[in-house]
Amino acid sequence: MRLSLARRSKVSPGKNQAPRSLRVVIADNHALFRELLANCLTTRVKNVGIVEEITSLSLALHECSKGGVDLLLVNVQLFSLDGAIQISKLRRRNPPLRVLCYGGKVSDADILEVLRCGVDGFIGPASSQADFLDAVARISRGQAYFCAQSSHLLADLACGLRAGTARDGLTPRETQVLRFIAAGKTSKEIALLLGLSAATVDTHRQNLMAKTKAHNAADLIRYGYSHDLIPQELAAV
């Protein structure tokens, strides 16, 4: 049986007018996962028009920024540095775009970072193909879908229980700044990327140094890697 994903519209299609096909973009750096998801969508779901497979989040966001994309599927492992920030900005510029994230073994802190972007759903490793199809169907109708692993974190966020804390006592903003420092960004560059003043970024740097007992940027970066606060792909930057 194929699921129908007619996109919600203020005007119902007439008897002879078929619902507009959904355009889906899949952002995943694993070719096998991209192909499996694309095959699942095209064979199990009705009204899916174009399914584009893209290897990086930045390229996927660029494609979505052109307009005409209804649903963005993102592997949570691609969330690093300014990816979350760019998704938030894109959602503000293009409200109709829906975003569903998925991932394998991820920490609560990683999921929280995704949830703060205002995504429409998250699918964890315990979810089945039926769960994935249900998530796509609901999100395409304008609803939300969060698996059990992410639902309790979303509830905590709503209650303000996790608003100011993250792993190792660092706030989400401090963790972002730490990652940019590891990527070799200056305070001015970080300020531009985060929409802050350079003075605010310097304050975050000082707080990071105090919390981690680091004496310099090198100590700070070593701390970040040793506590899994910085994606390993930045090691070569």
C-alpha positions as CSV (number, residue, x, y, z in Angstrom):
1,M,0.0,0.0,0.0
2,R,1.3,3.5,-0.9
3,L,0.7,6.4,1.4
4,S,-0.8,9.6,0.0
5,L,1.0,12.8,0.9
6,A,-1.2,15.5,-0.7
7,R,0.2,18.7,0.6
8,R,-2.1,20.8,2.8
9,S,-3.6,23.7,0.9
10,K,-6.2,26.4,1.5
11,V,-7.8,25.5,-1.8
12,S,-8.9,21.8,-2.3
13,P,-8.0,20.4,-5.7
14,G,-11.0,19.9,-8.0
15,K,-12.2,16.5,-9.2
16,N,-10.0,16.7,-12.3
17,Q,-7.0,18.4,-10.6
18,A,-4.4,16.2,-9.0
19,P,-2.6,17.4,-5.9
20,R,0.7,19.0,-6.5
21,S,3.6,16.6,-6.2
22,L,5.9,16.9,-3.2
23,R,9.5,17.9,-3.9
24,V,11.9,16.3,-1.4
25,V,15.6,16.9,-0.7
26,I,17.7,14.3,1.2
27,A,20.9,15.6,2.8
28,D,23.1,12.7,3.8
29,N,26.8,12.0,3.3
30,H,26.2,8.2,3.2
31,A,25.2,7.1,-0.4
32,L,23.5,3.9,0.8
33,F,21.2,5.8,3.2
34,R,20.3,8.4,0.6
35,E,19.4,5.7,-1.9
36,L,17.4,3.7,0.6
37,L,15.4,6.7,1.7
38,A,14.8,7.8,-1.9
39,N,13.7,4.4,-2.9
40,C,11.4,4.1,0.1
41,L,9.8,7.5,-0.7
42,T,9.3,6.8,-4.5
43,T,8.0,3.3,-4.0
44,R,5.9,3.6,-0.9
45,V,4.5,7.2,-1.1
46,K,2.1,8.7,-3.6
47,N,2.5,12.3,-4.9
48,V,6.2,12.4,-4.4
49,G,7.6,14.2,-7.4
50,I,11.3,15.0,-7.4
51,V,13.6,13.4,-4.8
52,E,17.1,14.9,-4.8
53,E,20.0,13.3,-3.0
54,I,22.6,15.7,-1.8
55,T,25.9,14.9,0.0
56,S,26.2,17.9,2.3
57,L,23.9,20.1,4.4
58,S,25.3,23.3,2.9
59,L,24.5,22.2,-0.6
60,A,21.1,21.0,0.5
61,L,20.3,24.3,2.1
62,H,21.4,26.2,-1.0
63,E,19.0,24.1,-3.1
64,C,16.2,24.8,-0.6
65,S,16.9,28.5,-0.6
66,K,15.9,28.6,-4.3
67,G,12.4,27.7,-3.4
68,G,10.0,25.0,-4.5
69,V,11.3,22.4,-1.9
70,D,8.6,21.0,0.3
71,L,10.4,18.6,2.6
72,L,14.1,18.5,3.7
73,L,15.4,15.2,5.2
74,V,18.6,15.7,7.1
75,N,21.0,13.2,8.7
76,V,21.7,14.7,12.2
77,Q,25.4,13.8,11.8
78,L,25.6,16.7,9.2
79,F,24.8,19.2,12.0
80,S,28.0,20.9,12.7
81,L,29.2,24.5,13.1
82,D,26.7,26.8,11.5
83,G,24.4,24.2,10.0
84,A,21.8,24.6,12.7
85,I,22.0,28.4,12.4
86,Q,21.5,28.3,8.6
87,I,18.5,26.0,8.9
88,S,16.9,28.4,11.4
89,K,17.5,31.3,9.1
90,L,16.1,29.3,6.1
91,R,13.0,28.4,8.0
92,R,12.3,32.0,8.8
93,R,12.8,33.1,5.2
94,N,10.8,30.1,3.8
95,P,8.1,29.0,6.4
96,P,6.4,26.4,4.0
97,L,9.6,24.3,4.1
98,R,9.3,21.3,6.4
99,V,12.3,19.7,8.0
100,L,12.6,16.1,9.3
101,C,15.9,15.0,10.9
102,Y,17.0,11.5,11.5
103,G,20.0,9.8,13.0
104,G,21.6,6.7,14.4
105,K,23.5,6.8,17.7
106,V,23.2,10.4,18.8
107,S,23.4,12.0,22.3
108,D,20.7,14.0,24.0
109,A,22.9,17.2,23.4
110,D,23.0,16.5,19.7
111,I,19.2,16.1,19.5
112,L,18.7,19.3,21.6
113,E,20.8,21.2,19.1
114,V,18.5,20.0,16.3
115,L,15.3,20.7,18.2
116,R,16.4,24.3,18.9
117,C,16.4,24.9,15.2
118,G,12.6,24.5,15.2
119,V,12.6,21.4,13.0
120,D,9.3,19.6,12.4
121,G,10.4,16.1,13.4
122,F,13.1,13.8,14.5
123,I,13.5,10.0,13.9
124,G,15.9,8.0,16.1
125,P,17.6,4.6,15.7
126,A,14.7,2.7,17.3
127,S,12.2,3.9,14.7
128,S,11.0,1.6,11.9
129,Q,10.3,2.1,8.3
130,A,6.6,2.5,9.2
131,D,7.5,5.2,11.7
132,F,9.5,7.0,9.0
133,L,6.6,6.9,6.5
134,D,4.3,8.1,9.3
135,A,6.6,10.9,10.1
136,V,6.9,12.0,6.5
137,A,3.1,11.9,6.0
138,R,2.4,13.9,9.2
139,I,5.0,16.5,8.5
140,S,3.9,16.9,4.9
141,R,0.4,17.6,6.2
142,G,1.7,20.4,8.4
143,Q,1.9,18.4,11.6
144,A,5.0,17.3,13.7
145,Y,6.5,14.0,14.5
146,F,9.0,13.2,17.2
147,C,10.2,9.7,18.2
148,A,10.2,8.7,21.9
149,Q,13.9,9.6,22.3
150,S,13.3,13.2,21.2
151,S,9.8,13.7,22.7
152,H,11.0,13.9,26.3
153,L,13.7,16.3,25.4
154,L,11.2,18.5,23.5
155,A,9.0,18.4,26.7
156,D,12.0,19.5,28.8
157,L,12.7,22.4,26.4
158,A,9.1,23.5,26.5
159,C,9.3,23.5,30.3
160,G,12.6,25.4,30.3
161,L,14.4,22.5,32.0
162,R,17.2,22.4,29.5
163,A,17.2,25.9,28.2
164,G,20.5,27.0,29.7
165,T,22.6,23.9,30.1
166,A,24.4,21.4,27.9
167,R,27.2,18.8,28.2
168,D,29.9,19.6,30.7
169,G,28.1,22.7,32.0
170,L,28.5,24.7,28.7
171,T,25.6,26.5,27.3
172,P,24.5,25.7,23.7
173,R,25.9,29.1,22.6
174,E,29.2,28.4,24.3
175,T,29.4,25.1,22.5
176,Q,28.8,26.8,19.2
177,V,31.5,29.3,19.9
178,L,33.9,26.5,20.9
179,R,33.3,24.7,17.6
180,F,34.0,27.9,15.6
181,I,37.2,28.5,17.6
182,A,38.3,24.9,16.7
183,A,37.6,25.7,13.0
184,G,40.0,28.7,13.3
185,K,37.4,31.5,13.2
186,T,38.2,34.8,14.8
187,S,35.9,36.6,17.2
188,K,34.8,39.0,14.4
189,E,34.0,36.0,12.1
190,I,32.1,34.2,14.8
191,A,30.2,37.3,15.6
192,L,29.1,37.6,11.9
193,L,28.1,34.0,11.7
194,L,26.0,34.1,14.9
195,G,24.6,37.6,14.6
196,L,26.4,38.8,17.7
197,S,28.8,41.6,18.6
198,A,32.5,40.8,18.8
199,A,32.4,41.8,22.4
200,T,29.7,39.2,23.2
201,V,31.8,36.6,21.5
202,D,34.8,37.6,23.6
203,T,32.7,37.2,26.7
204,H,31.7,33.7,25.6
205,R,35.4,33.0,25.1
206,Q,36.3,34.2,28.6
207,N,33.5,32.0,30.1
208,L,34.7,29.0,28.1
209,M,38.2,29.5,29.4
210,A,37.0,29.8,33.0
211,K,34.7,26.8,32.8
212,T,37.2,24.5,31.1
213,K,40.2,25.9,33.1
214,A,42.0,26.4,29.7
215,H,45.0,28.8,29.5
216,N,44.8,29.4,25.8
217,A,42.9,28.5,22.6
218,A,44.9,25.3,22.2
219,D,43.9,24.1,25.6
220,L,40.3,25.0,24.9
221,I,40.3,23.0,21.6
222,R,41.9,20.0,23.3
223,Y,39.2,20.1,25.9
224,G,36.5,20.2,23.3
225,Y,37.9,17.1,21.5
226,S,38.4,15.2,24.7
227,H,34.8,15.8,25.8
228,D,33.3,15.1,22.4
229,L,32.1,18.7,22.0
230,I,33.7,19.2,18.6
231,P,33.0,17.1,15.5
232,Q,36.0,14.9,14.7
233,E,36.0,16.1,11.1
234,L,37.3,19.5,12.4
235,A,40.5,17.8,13.5
236,A,42.0,18.3,10.1
237,V,40.9,21.9,9.8
